[in-house]
Amino acid sequence: MLRLADPVNLVLKQKGSEVWSIRPDQSVYEAIEKMAEKGAGALLVISRETLVGILSERDYARRVILQGRSSRETQVREIMTSPVVYVTPQNTLDECMGVMTRHHIRHLPILQGKKVVGVVSIGDLVKWIISEQEVTIRQLEHYIMGNYPA
């Protein structure tokens, strides 16, 4: 049954913990190319196994396109968002949604200590909530019809 008090690591277990990242010294063009290849809206910026920033399509639009900069000549470190807002695997879904709303972000890294263990997007959280609601509805329908397992 859906509980917004469930830890976000349940979402990671279902979606997987693959993380797409880029180095701060790479070009913004390389970052955008990787986002397009992966179908991602953001990449974590990792240097020497440490999360140092996040780069989103919004960062690109506002800090490269609108400022007339060249994506091939601009390095990721010049436009990335830092410091990064993050949560731990134990944070609840409700807390994650609150963090995303307060900070106006769509991607939320999950760190265990200093190690990145995954990323969730607002889309991941909405998908999780919808699928859990469907399960609850099916269970209630079975209960009403008298087919609920004992």
C-alpha positions in Angstrom: 0.0 0.0 0.0 1.2 3.5 -0.8 2.9 5.3 1.9 4.6 8.6 1.4 6.6 7.7 4.5 8.4 5.0 2.6 12.1 5.5 2.1 13.2 6.7 -1.3 15.5 3.6 -1.6 12.4 1.6 -2.5 12.1 3.7 -5.7 15.8 3.1 -6.4 15.4 -0.7 -6.0 12.6 -0.6 -8.6 14.2 1.8 -11.0 17.8 0.9 -10.6 20.7 2.9 -9.3 22.5 3.7 -12.6 23.9 7.2 -12.5 25.0 9.2 -15.6 27.7 11.6 -14.9 30.3 13.9 -16.5 33.5 15.5 -15.3 33.7 19.2 -14.5 36.5 19.7 -17.1 34.5 18.3 -20.0 32.7 20.6 -22.4 29.0 21.5 -22.1 28.6 20.1 -25.6 29.8 16.7 -24.4 27.3 16.9 -21.5 24.4 17.8 -23.8 25.4 15.0 -26.2 25.4 12.5 -23.3 22.0 13.8 -22.0 20.6 13.3 -25.5 22.1 9.8 -25.8 20.7 8.7 -22.4 17.4 10.5 -22.6 18.3 12.3 -19.4 17.4 15.9 -18.3 20.4 16.2 -16.0 23.9 14.7 -15.3 25.8 14.5 -12.1 29.1 16.2 -12.2 31.7 14.0 -10.5 35.3 14.6 -9.9 37.6 12.0 -8.3 34.5 10.0 -7.2 33.0 13.1 -5.4 29.8 14.8 -6.4 30.7 18.4 -7.1 27.7 19.6 -9.1 24.7 18.8 -11.2 24.1 20.0 -14.8 20.6 20.2 -16.1 19.0 21.2 -19.3 17.8 24.3 -17.5 21.4 25.2 -16.6 22.3 24.9 -20.3 19.4 27.0 -21.5 20.0 29.8 -19.0 23.8 29.9 -18.7 24.8 29.0 -22.3 22.1 29.7 -24.8 20.7 32.9 -23.2 24.1 34.2 -22.6 25.3 33.5 -26.1 28.1 31.2 -25.0 29.6 28.4 -27.0 28.7 24.9 -25.7 31.9 23.5 -27.3 34.1 26.1 -25.5 32.4 26.3 -22.2 33.3 23.8 -19.5 30.7 22.0 -17.3 32.3 23.6 -14.2 31.4 27.0 -15.5 27.6 26.4 -15.6 26.9 23.5 -13.2 24.8 24.0 -10.1 26.8 23.7 -6.9 26.5 22.9 -4.1 24.1 20.0 -4.9 20.9 19.5 -3.0 20.7 15.8 -2.1 19.0 13.2 0.1 19.9 9.9 1.7 18.3 6.5 1.0 16.4 6.8 4.2 14.7 10.0 3.3 11.0 9.5 2.7 9.2 10.0 -0.6 7.3 12.9 1.0 10.6 14.5 2.2 12.0 14.1 -1.3 9.0 15.8 -2.9 9.3 18.6 -0.4 13.0 19.1 -1.1 12.3 19.2 -4.9 9.4 21.6 -4.5 11.3 24.0 -2.1 14.4 24.1 -4.3 12.6 24.1 -7.7 14.6 21.1 -8.9 13.6 18.0 -10.9 16.5 15.7 -10.2 17.6 14.6 -6.7 20.9 12.7 -6.1 20.9 10.2 -3.3 24.0 9.9 -1.3 25.1 7.4 1.3 27.8 9.2 3.1 29.8 10.8 0.3 29.0 8.0 -2.2 26.3 8.6 -4.9 24.0 5.6 -4.8 21.4 6.9 -7.3 19.3 9.7 -8.6 15.5 10.2 -8.7 13.6 12.6 -10.9 10.2 14.1 -10.2 9.0 11.8 -12.9 10.3 8.7 -11.0 8.4 9.8 -7.9 5.2 10.5 -9.7 5.4 7.1 -11.5 6.0 5.3 -8.2 3.0 7.0 -6.6 0.7 6.3 -9.5 1.7 2.6 -9.7 1.3 2.2 -5.9 -2.2 3.8 -6.1 -3.2 1.4 -8.8 -2.1 -1.5 -6.6 -4.2 -0.1 -3.7 -7.2 0.4 -6.0 -7.0 -3.3 -7.2 -6.8 -4.5 -3.6 -9.8 -2.4 -2.6 -11.8 -3.7 -5.6 -10.9 -7.3 -4.6 -11.9 -6.6 -1.0 -15.3 -5.1 -2.1 -16.0 -8.0 -4.4 -15.2 -10.5 -1.6 -12.1 -11.9 -3.4 -9.6 -10.5 -0.9 -7.2 -13.1 0.2 -7.4 -14.0 3.9 
